[in-house]
Amino acid sequence: MEKPAAKPRDTNAFGEISAVKETSSRLPYLDAASYSLFCYEVPLFRETGTRPPFERISSIALGPVHTFRATAPGGNFFEFEVGNTLDANRRTTMPTQSKSRKQNQDRNPERELRKQLAAFLRGGHAHVDLATAIKDFPARFYGAKPPGSPHSAWELLEHMRIALHDLLEFSTSPKYREPNWPDDYWPSTSAPPSPTAWRASVRAIRNDLKAFEALVNNPKNQLEAEIPWGKNGQTLLREVLLVIDHNSYHLGELVLLRQSLGIWKS
């Protein structure tokens, strides 16, 4: 007669593993690999060859400590940690409170959000930043439009400056007056009146970006609070995301324009 497999000693507390959260929620099944890693990493299940009676084992964080969620019949899930096998020949132990979990508990989500917003305002993450896009831009090409290009470099630069300042004014001034679209958001000429005007536009963009960064970094400014003079529930968070999105789009246009003019060094 075949001997039945041994059962886990305590499926609710997971034996050696301390359950740190229990709540009613159903999670989507992610992959079988996380289930296998879970069963290997827990000595109780590895040594007995048994499998825990859970509907889903979801891997939610990788690192020195691997975080899992095990969903039991009925919808309750348990979140717990096991040591991640970074070395196939090394078996890790289960700490009751990992360093990574303690660090996560100490993190302030809003502070982290402000930090990331400020970084993306500066640019240079998923694409080139302003300094790179205009570096060594020949003055004779400020107003040039290659075939198929709707705008010159000056038009794009000034449009970025005007739109950025408009968003800053809207975010900070109760006396804000909305300009007329599109006439007030674009320069009237395809070329700047002088190289000095180009440099002034670049300087204004940098100053307004720094002003937005200061707004974001000031914890007194609530990111998700509605701007009182806004008409559609706008928030500081929304305006910052608009700046990031708008600048990213037109910086890409600047790079494409330079490529078309043959003055871009990748």
N, C-alpha and C positions, 0 to 999 in steps of 0.2 A: 504494500500500500504506500502510495507516494506521500511523503511527509509535507504537510502544508507549510507555506512560507511563514516566517515569523512576522508578527504585526508590530508596528511602531508602538513604543511605550505610551506616548502621550501626543496624539495628533494635534490637539489644540494648542499646546505649549511648544510643540515641535521638539520635545526632548531637550537637547542641549541648547536649542536656539530660543532666544527670548523674543516673544511676539511683542512688537512695539506699537502696533495699531490694529484695531479691529473696528470695522464699520460696515454698513450695509451698502454695497455697490457691486456692480457687475462689470468686469473688465474684459476687453476683447482678447482672444487668444493670440499671442504674438508668434511664437515659434516653438518647435520641439526641442531645439538645442538648449534653450534655457531650462526646460524640464530635465533634460539629461544632465546638464551641469549641476542643477540643484541636487539631483539624486546622488551624484558623485561626490559633491562637496560636503554633504551632511554625513558624518560618520555613521550615524544610526541607520540610515537607509543604505549606505554603501556597503557596510559590513553585513547587514542582514539580507541584502538583495531584494528588499521589498520596495514597493512604490507607494508614496503617500496618497491617500484617497481624496484628491482635490480635482475639481473640474478643470482648472486652469492654473498653470504656473507661468507668470509673466515676468520677464526680465525688464527692470525699469532703470537700472543704473549700473554701469561698469566702472571698475576702478580697483584700488587695493582691496576694497570690500565690495562685494557684488550684492545689490539690493534686489529682492524678489517680492512678488505679491502672489500669494496662493489663494485662489478662490474656491471656497468649499460649496457643496450643494446647499442651495437656499440663498446664495448670493453674498454671504459674508466673506470678506477677504482679510488675510493677515499679511502684514508687511514685515519683513525680517531681513537680516543680513547674514551672509556667509562669506568666508574668505575667498577671494578670486584666485584661481589656479594660474598664476603668472608663469610658473615653471611646472611643466608636466610631471616632473619627478618630485615635486614638493607638495605635500598636503598641508593645507593651512588649518588654523583653528578658528573657532567662533568667538570673537570678543563680545562681551555683554554691551559695551558702548564703544563703537569704533571712533577713531579720530576723525574720519571723513564725515560721519553722522554728526559729531559734535560741531565740526566746522559748518555744516549745513544749517544746524540749529542757530548758530551765531550770526549767520548771514541775514542781512536786512534786504528783503526783495525790492523795496522801493529805492533804497540806496543803490542797489545793483542796476536797476532800471535807469536811474539818472546817470550812472556811470556809463552805461552802454549808449544812451542817447547822446551824451556829450562826445563820446568817441566817434559816433557816426556823423555828428555834425561836422567834426574835423575832417572826416572822409579818409580815403586811402585804405579801405578794407576790401570791399568786393570790386573796387574800381579805382582809377587814379583820383587823386585829390586835385583841388584847384591849382595849387602850385605846380604840379606835374603837367597838368593839361595846358597851361599857358607858358611853361618854361621855354625860354629862347624863342618866343614867337616873333617872327620878323615883322617889324612895323609896317612894311609895305603890303603885308597880307591882311592887315586888320579889317579892311573893308572888302576883301575879295570874296567872290561867290563862284565856286566851281560849277560846272554844268550839273543841274539837278539839285543843287543845294538852295533851299528857300531863304537861308539866313547867312549873314557874314559872321565872322568871329566877334566883331564889335557888337552886333545886334544880339548875339547870344549872351555875351558878357553883360551888357547893359540890362537885358531882360532879367538875367539872374539877379543883378543888383536891385533892380526896381521891385521885383516880386519878393525878394528876401526882406527888403526894408518895409514893404507893405505888410508882410506877415508879422514883422517885429512890431510895427506900429499898432496893428490890430491886437496883438497880444498884450500890449502894455498901456495903451492910451485910451481913456474913456472918450476922448474927443475924436476918435478915429473916423475918417471919412473915406468911403470906398471909392477908389479911382474908377474911371470908365474903362471897360474891357472892350476891345483889346488895345485901343489907341494909347492909353496912359501907361501901358505895361511894356512898350517897345520904344526904342529910340527912333527919332524921325529921320535919321540918316544911316546909311550902311557902313560908314567909316567914321571914326572919332574925329573931332576937330583938330586934335593934336595928340602926340604920344603922351602928353601930360594927362589928358582926359582918360586914356586907357589905364594909366597907373592909378589915377584917382578912383576909377571904378573898381579896380582890384582891391585897393585899400579899403574902400567902403564895404565891399563884400566881407573882407576879413574882419573888420570891426563889428559888423552886424552879426556875424557868426559867433564872435566872442561874446557879444551881448546875449545871444540866445543861449550860449553855453552857461553863462552866469545865471540866467533865469532858471535853467534846468538844475544847476547845482545848488540853488538856494532852496533848502527844505521848507521854507515858509511859502513858497509858491506851489500850490497844490496842482499836480499834473492833471488830475481828472475832474477838477472843479470847472463848472461852466464859466466862460468869460462873460461877465454881466452884460456887456454891450453887444454880444454876439446875437445873431438872429436865429441860429439853427443849432443851438446847444454846443457850440464849439468849445474846445478845451485847449489848454496849453499843450497837452500831449499831442492832440491832433495837429496843432500848428507846427510843432517841432517835427513830426513825422512828414508833414507836407514839405517843409524845408528840405529834409533829407531826400525825399522822393524827387522833388523838383530839381534840386541841384544835381542829383545823380543822373537824371534824364539828360539835362543840358550839357553836363560835362562829357557824357558819351557823344553828344552831337559835336562838341568841340573837337574831340579826338578824331571822329569820323571826318570832320571838315579838314583837319590837318592832314589826315591820310590822303584825302582827295587832292589836296594842294601839294602833296609830296614834301611836307615839312614836318613830318612826325617820325621821331626815332623811337621805335618800340623798345 
